[in-house]
Amino acid sequence: MKRHVQEPGVRKWSGNDLLDLQSEPLRVVDEFFSQWGDCIICGCTISENSISAGLVSIGGYTLPLAATEVEIWPVYLVADVEHIQREYADDVVRDIALRRFAKIVYTEPVEEGLHFIEVTSDGADSFFDKMRSTWLTQIRRNISDLQGADRTMGASILSLSESVSVLNGKCPCELDHVPGINDYEGFYIGQEVWVVGSDGTKTFYKCHDNAEGAAIWHESGEGSGGAHSGAVFLAGTSNIEQSHIIINQGLID
């Protein structure tokens, strides 16, 4: 990239120098976002009948979109340009700037090679949506390459994927009903589920058997725990008379 410098002395600046200073950062921004295609970069929030101001990438240019009222969905964002002119020193009026921006049209562009973004009442493709999709695709491709390059590594990756799937399946989950004998498929012995009651409280159930048509579920904690009546003896030897501690009603005797 071209970076201007200033050595000691008086430098003569030209119009091209100023254009360089402008074009270098704009080129970086345009090329970065254009690699993701035509999309909304930020802003452009959809309401009932309007689109808020924001930034979009269309046809390789990063463009501002002014807040716009919408009459009917969908609309299409297209690039436009305004020529800003001024009189030069030779008394001739010429362009001094090109203001590039995005605007909405109501008819889908059919001109070949014309870039646009379709916006519905639910929104449009965003920069982050396209980046996330590309990122996930690349991860899958890398995993596939690793599996093909090394059999041992491929087997390990496959085993890891299966283990993760099993662990995900064993995680507690919510059911819309109290589990019964027919809740066996996809459930592991020891897995817990919860059911939300009408008052918002959660009741947990644990799977004790997942036989087809004969699954066994008990409310978590049911059948275990509880207090022991009378005294509990903690013995240090096999002969309780020689060494023992008596716990009676929560007190050590």
Salt bridges, closest charged atoms under 4 A:
ASP17 OD2 - ARG11 NH2 3.34
ASP20 OD2 - LYS2 NZ 2.72
ASP20 OD2 - HIS4 NE2 3.48
GLU24 OE1 - ARG27 NH2 3.19
GLU31 OE2 - ARG27 NH1 3.92
ASP38 OD2 - HIS115 ND1 2.99
ASP80 OD2 - LYS103 NZ 2.94
GLU82 OE1 - ARG99 NE 2.72
ASP90 OD2 - ARG94 NH2 2.83
ASP95 OD2 - HIS83 ND1 2.77
ASP129 OD1 - ARG132 NH1 3.37
ASP176 OD1 - HIS177 ND1 2.65
ASP183 OD1 - HIS177 NE2 3.03
GLU222 OE2 - HIS218 ND1 3.65
